[in-house]
Amino acid sequence: MPGSTQILSINGQTFTLSGLAVVNSSGQFDLNSGTFEGDTNSGGAIFDGTLTCSGGTLSGVLTFASNAVVNLIQAFSMPVAFNTLGLTNLGTVNWVNTDLQGTSAQIFNYGLWEAQTNNTFFGGNGGTTFNNFGVLRKSGGDRDSGSTDFDSQTTFNNPGTVDCQNGLLSLDNGSGGGLFNNAANGTTFFGFFTLTGDPLFSGAGRVAGYLTGSNAMVHGIENSDYLHLFGTLTLASNNVLNLLSTYAGSFSIADGTLTNQGTVNWNSPDFSGQNARIENHSLWDVQTNNTFHGNSSTVFNNFGVLRKSGGEANSGSTYLDQNTVFNNPGTVDCRVGQLAIGGSYTLSGGALNFSISSSNNFGSLYLAGNATLTEALSVNFTNGYSPVADTSFPLVGYGSETGIFTTLSLPHLSPGLVWQTNYGSTTFTLIVTSAPPTQLSVAMTEDGGTLSLTWNAIVGQTYQLQYTTNLAPANWLNLGDTVTATNDTMTASEAIGQNPQRFYRLVLVWLP
């Protein structure tokens, strides 16, 4: 039926629009168990009006115009059927209190498709594709009473916006990028969904399920209940991935690579890596005591910062297990409790940092097997802490050890106190002790043109050499810059000038 028309009700009948028919916007349709179709032989039809589908079937080729409002509602517990339907929505579809049954249907949503209750979109034996270029919104139906579900027979593709305002939205099968927004009360569950392009996540709600990356660059903020990752995914520099597990789920990555250029906040529970590779180029923050489970092919490469900021030592440790290979060209930052490395590891070229907030509250590291200590080590005080004499901090434990740390960057202590290092058989310990007297000795080289000054030093202590040419009165001048000791014996040299009479002294530098 071409042209404009107004029809009030279709009851158990078939109404066909042929050609490029336009139903006037004042037309009110009630589809009660009937069939509304666009004639495929004439190119389909454009509907511009209000259509209420209480059950019934949509078929053929149909377009809902930009001003159209289509209400899909329940009647006699029968779903609204999409039978070999090619549907383009430019308007608004209100999906309320009814399941949808697709059979070989193709849907292109450029407008608003709003799920207002918990119901299921069944793809049917022939499979159905839902292409969301506009907005798919879930605005009703709380999580405790079920979910809005696009089932595994429905392929959901998303170049547009998925907006979960309330409850649980489940996308069981599909792919795409676009925007995924989850409001505070909303959760989007992905069932073997492939992320492509540059997907953006936003909102204070949750993300859960199974995500495969196809070289996708993820942006925004993801708060995850539980998450299983596959393929190749990169978290962009502005991305924050919060592994929160509100519903006691789990986290894993399998047969893939996760590259972090943003921030991963690992709160709970354990993390499993199977044939997986973590490439951390930014911050991976461990906030509780958990275990990273690997297998023989699991590698964690830390080019950025692996930080342990939560989980007290007396409640366990964060553990990278014996099946995880850990390589650290970056920084391991132990702030609270213990981080334990149970598998093979490479630390050379990287750095270790430890925070100390009291005599019994500081970060520590355990290295299984023989530890080769060739990296840089630094310490910082927090919460205004200042230790007293005879306080010790066992920072690094190991099965055995070789080597010494290449550099030590230690905070300055109160006057009269110095750091002392102890490379024990199973533990590297820093000890705060009273400063011993320092002896300055002078030796001439054989050619007589250079003066060498040597003193017994405390590693980490800063010294300033000074000289004067006259002791009455003494006018002491600095000989070069301050020197922080890296060994227990330090030496400085200078050429003998025109005035061979010089007096020298060594000053301990106390800095706040």
Sequence and secondary structure as in RCSB ss.txt:
>XXXX:A:sequence
MPGSTQILSINGQTFTLSGLAVVNSSGQFDLNSGTFEGDTNSGGAIFDGTLTCSGGTLSGVLTFASNAVVNLIQA
FSMPVAFNTLGLTNLGTVNWVNTDLQGTSAQIFNYGLWEAQTNNTFFGGNGGTTFNNFGVLRKSGGDRDSGSTDF
DSQTTFNNPGTVDCQNGLLSLDNGSGGGLFNNAANGTTFFGFFTLTGDPLFSGAGRVAGYLTGSNAMVHGIENSD
YLHLFGTLTLASNNVLNLLSTYAGSFSIADGTLTNQGTVNWNSPDFSGQNARIENHSLWDVQTNNTFHGNSSTVF
NNFGVLRKSGGEANSGSTYLDQNTVFNNPGTVDCRVGQLAIGGSYTLSGGALNFSISSSNNFGSLYLAGNATLTE
ALSVNFTNGYSPVADTSFPLVGYGSETGIFTTLSLPHLSPGLVWQTNYGSTTFTLIVTSAPPTQLSVAMTEDGGT
LSLTWNAIVGQTYQLQYTTNLAPANWLNLGDTVTATNDTMTASEAIGQNPQRFYRLVLVWLP
>XXXX:A:secstr
  S     EEESSEEEE SSEEE TT EEEEES EEEE GGGT EEE SEEEEES EEEEEEEE TT EEEEE B
TTB EEEEEEEEEESSEEEEES  EEEES EEEE SEEEE S  EEE  TT EEEEESSEEEE S  GGG  EEE
 TTEEEEESSEEEEEEEEEEE SEEE SEEEEEEEEEEEEEEEEE S  EEESSSEEEEEEEEEEEEEEEEEEEE
EEEEEEEEEE TT EEEE  TTS  EEEEEEEEEESSEEEE SS EEEEEEEEEESSEEEE S  EEE  TTEEE
EESSEEEE S  GGG  EEE TTEEEE SSEEEE SSEEEE S EE TT EEEEEEEETTEE EEEEEEEEE  S
EEEEEE TT    TTEEEEEEEEEEEES  SEEE     TTEEEEEEE SSEEEEEEEE     EEEEE TTSSE
EEEEEE  TT EEEEEEES BTTB  EE SS EE SSSEEEEEEE  S    EEEEEE    
